[in-house]
């Protein structure tokens, strides 16, 4: 599963989210490839992924993509991330 983590600049909180997504996915036994992006570029690349994770504030910028966009309130909350990933586990 290809997952895109999106934040405002693509280098700060998205990297933090990426690390936590990779850890949670590993714990769930999911095979994932996680990349990061800034919000401006994400709309163009979102459709090349299976899932997009971002903050509620940035989610409206990704409207119109065919890829599911899930919002994460707290990028450090692995339980929140787990509850999202479990819905997409094979």
Residue pairs with C-beta under 8 A, 6 or more apart in sequence:
1 25
1 30
1 31
1 32
1 33
1 50
1 51
1 88
2 32
2 33
2 34
2 35
2 48
2 49
2 50
2 51
3 21
3 25
3 32
3 33
3 34
3 35
3 49
3 50
3 51
3 52
3 53
4 34
4 35
4 36
4 37
4 42
4 45
4 46
4 49
4 51
4 52
4 53
4 67
5 14
5 15
5 17
5 18
5 21
5 34
5 35
5 36
5 37
5 52
5 53
5 54
6 14
6 36
6 37
6 38
6 39
6 42
6 52
6 53
6 54
6 55
6 58
6 62
7 13
7 14
7 17
7 36
7 38
7 39
7 54
7 55
7 58
8 38
8 39
8 58
9 38
10 36
10 37
10 38
10 39
10 41
10 42
11 36
11 38
13 55
13 75
14 36
14 37
14 38
15 36
16 75
16 76
17 36
17 53
17 72
17 75
17 81
18 34
18 35
18 36
20 75
20 76
20 78
20 81
21 32
21 34
21 53
21 81
21 85
22 32
22 34
23 78
24 78
24 81
24 82
24 85
25 31
25 32
25 34
25 85
27 82
28 82
28 85
28 86
28 89
30 85
30 89
30 90
35 49
37 45
39 54
39 58
39 61
39 62
40 61
42 52
42 54
42 61
42 62
43 61
43 62
43 64
43 65
46 52
46 62
46 65
46 67
46 69
47 65
47 66
47 67
49 67
50 67
50 68
50 88
51 67
51 68
51 70
51 88
52 62
52 65
52 67
52 68
52 69
52 70
53 69
53 70
53 71
53 72
53 81
53 84
54 62
54 69
54 70
54 71
54 72
55 71
55 72
55 73
55 75
56 71
56 73
59 69
59 71
62 69
68 88
70 84
72 80
72 81
72 84
73 80
74 80
